[in-house]
Amino acid sequence: MLRAPAETTVVVPAARARGRVQVPGDKSISHRYALLGALADGETAIEGYSPGADCAATLACLRALGVIIRSTGPAAFRIQGRGLRGLTASAHPLDCANSGTSMRLLAGVLAAHPFQSTLTGDASLSRRPMRRVIEPLTRMGARIVSADGRPPLTIDGGDLEPVTHAPEVPSAQVKSAVLLAGLQTRGRTTVNEPAPTRDHTERALATFGVNVDRDGRAVSVDGGQRLRAQAVRVPGDISSAAFWAALAGGRPGSEVTIENVGLNPSRAGLLDVLRRAGVAVEAALDAETAGEPVGTVRLAYGAPRSFTIAPDEVPGVIDEIPALAALAALMPHGSTMSVRGAGELRVKESDRISSLARGFRALGAHVEEYDDGFTIEARPLTGGPVDSDGDHRLAMAFAIAATGAGSPTKISGAAAVDVSYPGFFHELDRLTGAGGDR
Ligand code: S3P
């Protein structure tokens, strides 16, 4: 039984990482299967569900909305679907905890239900922008009250009109919220994306029997299509795998193989960036499950070199930027990573530009911060202390970089890893042979 990581965790330097690892179920896909299972006709069985707190928040909200969900094993659930627009009002506010995906996708679902719901979250989520979903859902006919565009959201849902929506920022959460609302109307809803984003909602809808039309960057659904319950398996989360990739690519002599990991092309931009950064990457597709490609990725230390992430690549690697910064910090001194066009990082679980810059500087790297990105330059890493700022991906990124520091690093707010990767520190110890008691 794994113990939850302590609020403050010490990471000791480690020469190299070796081994095989299975990462937890994909967070994005888990949320979607739970939501679609709840709206489907019949009983949906999900295996490989993300064990993180974010996806637990989605299940807790669905239970409060009248959905019966049974745990049937480790990471396995059965969800009794209530049919389209079949949820019932919750007696209390719905707590989305740290999870933006829970809040934005549930907003789309609840906008079409004829009762009032309030969506709340923790301090971090309460700072995140919600106008991007409030605006299109209001145009469809929902009434939504917010705290100046931020949570809590109080939604008075009902009969919605279909909409054609062109979001200002590329966001899979916005696209998904609008498509889920559109599915509960009587007409055709279209989202025209400014840049391609992860397409798990489209694939999951198709798996649940819904016709989804895609034409370039436009995605459309006709409302009223019933969802058919499914047995689905969630692939491993490539965004979690990114931390092991950074470790393998950053510590000489390392080799890590990640099994059963999702390789959806809209998420696999990470592999291109890793190759450019000189990491030895071998990826093999093993299967497709519920329309999601799954495979094995072998990552090894190669020939590290400076790399840049172009603005048009950013939506495809938005969640992997902290891990890639850790890779850069571990590279030979003077190597750099630059990213621009990534202003969205400022409205993630933390302000991921300033918190990341502060943390990597504390570890000894040189970081230049811009409005929409940063450049990190590898310098001899001295070790912390660092603060995750309550952000799971920063806690993991700092831990990976800390393996290459000259002395142990104390990470405050380390327990945030439980949002997406409970057991992360245990795996870090196992792969680096560090052992130790946390
Ligand atoms: C997600 C979409 C992305 C991503 C987030 C998960 C999703 O957010 O950063 O971690 O599951 O749809 P945005 O939609 O805000 O870009």
Boltz pocket constraint, residues with backbone or C-beta under 6 A from the ligand:
constraints:
  - pocket:
      binder: B
      contacts: [[A, 27], [A, 28], [A, 29], [A, 101], [A, 170], [A, 171], [A, 172], [A, 173], [A, 174], [A, 176], [A, 198], [A, 318], [A, 319], [A, 344]]
      max_distance: 6.0
